[in-house]
């Protein structure tokens, strides 16, 4: 019902497209008449004035009316705009999908607004009902448009070019000459020439003489359809990835190992149709992590290389393999990729409690918070006796102390690591049931210890330890030693079975676009008519079916080649060789021009 | 390692290019200011009208009917827009013509220096010279100047593009040189990928071409208003700008040509993202805004085929799309945090 008329090719030039011949050849059914009236209307939607009033009709008609609206170009345009507008908040507001901690920060900063925005799903824009509704409608609209058009294009591909119009002079480009050669020879030469240029040709005869009709550039519409179908393919790929894929992250400190089990992840998102048994059973051991940084110039401190030297086991029983994982250079195990996503420092400390027992010995992961990798974190020793111990503070990889101010890190590499810690004693509230962040200490049931170092006033009430240094806690609560610094690497593990489909679809989308925007669809007609004086008039005329594609050169060259083959007879002064006069001298501009020209084109001859 | 010497020369070339472009810009200004109403258009019309029957063909409207009889005895009749019939900015003023020719010369010199600057930067750092905002701005401006220079050398009458193009190139390059400048250095690990060559090159070219299309679109808006009798003050100048139909077509052609490349740039970015971060699309601000730009240019292309959206409405969409291109570049890089925040912006 909505078939026949192109909706989404930009630039199907109206003037040229809607000539009489098109109507018969390509647009069967009532629309052709409607569109002939409608002038340059390419949309299948009702005209604006009529579309405002919902007809008082039965359910079926209402549904039909809604369908026509949905598949109309105006609605498609509106939906495209809505889609782009709807995406904007997703880039301006923090998104749970991208960084949940930023959403929490936003909540703390905007106590009244955040819940309202959350109700509107503005922190999950791309998962939200309204964003989904927009793209669903858009895709329904697209399908509603593609299917009829594919059908129409299929018919056009199998059909033949339309009959030649009676009066070729009315076409945008027209060339003519006279010849004494027989009509059959002229016609054959013309057809051969056009066929040689890979035009699809058909010949015919009517009261005005014989003609060749040729068309080329069908791939434009093919490309257009492929492009839109490819968009559907991408949607399918995204859905497949959503249901059958998984992604997770795990932080691994040098010397430690991670195995791909649900329990092994710091966080893991699995598609609805993925179970724990679907995770490939590989293990990765981080042997060493190295980073190098720019050490001079205005980009000082910028990272230059990251290398995570790992040993990995594709299955628990397979042979270990040494792999250097880098950014842009993941490990692939059975379609699952392991990416190097982040890195940071883990100070290695030994904590002894009041009884002299070593209650903690090992690396503690700290999170980098600035460009010079000042890292924050906490050390939790709940089982220390007589009281639980906790430390909260910073690691400065390259600490510089300026008298009178707090020490600060001036370079991201660990050249002079210093640990600055506030010490607490008491109950760490770790059994309270609520899960705690490993990077912060719950000090609500703890007391801050006085650890002021008289020899080092810069530290304030905090311990300041270089590598190898120890500090004794007051009241015989124990001691802490800063043994050194290890690095950790964060690995992202992702599996997305939709990827090949997405890639293939994307490739088709680009190819389709190139065809759809780059190929010119045009028609060329050659008409041979007897002139009474024994000569024949050969006319060649062309029509663009896409904007700005008038085949001037093609027509001129074809005419010149034919003239050379057929020996030109001296040109008579037949009056019809003059330019038609119906053009209105007062035409205001090209846009109007087009319309005028089209309307003034009478529907002559050309009975196919 | 970085070749400091070459990097130094690169900066020098860019500075000299700025000077040359500035000369070109002022010369174009002179051309516009001194230009007078052209009689060329009228003459071209007269040629058509020599055949009495063509009395109706309106040269001023950009649609033009010509009849030519070749030596082969073939008479050709065309009703398409004739670029030859378009007016020129200089019109009949000799002073303006001299200004215009000097401007073109200065543009070529500026382009040469600009290209030398970008190339020597690339040689200095042993990679494509568009890996940070300074380099990207220089390269995008070069792409834009290149598009204009190519049009000039193909013998088309596109000198009307000169003033706006040099203005934008000057602005971009000046901003790059003063605000965005960063020393020639190696790359951050995130950029160690051959996708830098593919993805960013496509993005540079697209951005430059969208800029050219925007110039044509803006002129189209002005010219279309002038053709309706609005903007009487600018009438004298706008008379010498090509017809609105021609400007509109130029904008459309550039966008239709470059839209597939922009699509490719986004897809190449997605492939790179998959390789680097494990997902091909994650609604990072840069991705989101590239998507928005893509959707709006898609809307433009659709609008051109929709009743009631042609002409000015479509032109507004194209301008909106370019605003988004600019935000995607400057806004996203400086205001929003995401995966595309790199060294020195």
Interface residues (C-beta under 8 A of the other chain):
Chain A: X6 X7 X8 X9 X10 X11 X12 X38 X40 X41 X42 X43 X48 X73 X74 X76 X77 X80 X81 X83 X84 X87 X88 X90 X91 X92 X95 X97 X98 X125 X126 X169 X172 X173 X174 X175 X176 X177 X178 X238 X247 X294 X297 X298 X299 X302 X303 X304 X305 X306 X326 X327 X328 X329 X330 X337 X339 X341 X492 X493 X494 X496 X499 X502 X503 X506 X507 X509 X510 X513 X514 X517 X518 X547 X548 X550 X552 X555 X556 X559 X560 X563 X564 X568 X570 X571 X577 X578 X579 X580 X581 X583 X584 X585 X587 X588 X589 X590 X591 X593 X597
Chain B: X51 X53 X54 X55 X56 X57 X58 X61 X62 X63 X65 X67 X69 X70 X72 X73 X74 X75 X76 X77 X78 X79 X80 X81 X182 X183 X185 X186 X187 X188 X189 X190 X192 X193 X195 X227 X243 X244 X245 X249 X252 X253 X256 X257 X259 X260 X263 X264 X267 X270 X271 X272 X274 X275 X276 X277 X278 X279 X280 X281 X282 X283 X284 X285 X288 X289 X291 X292 X295 X296 X298 X299 X300 X301 X302 X303 X304 X305 X306 X307 X308 X309 X310 X311 X324 X332 X336 X343 X344
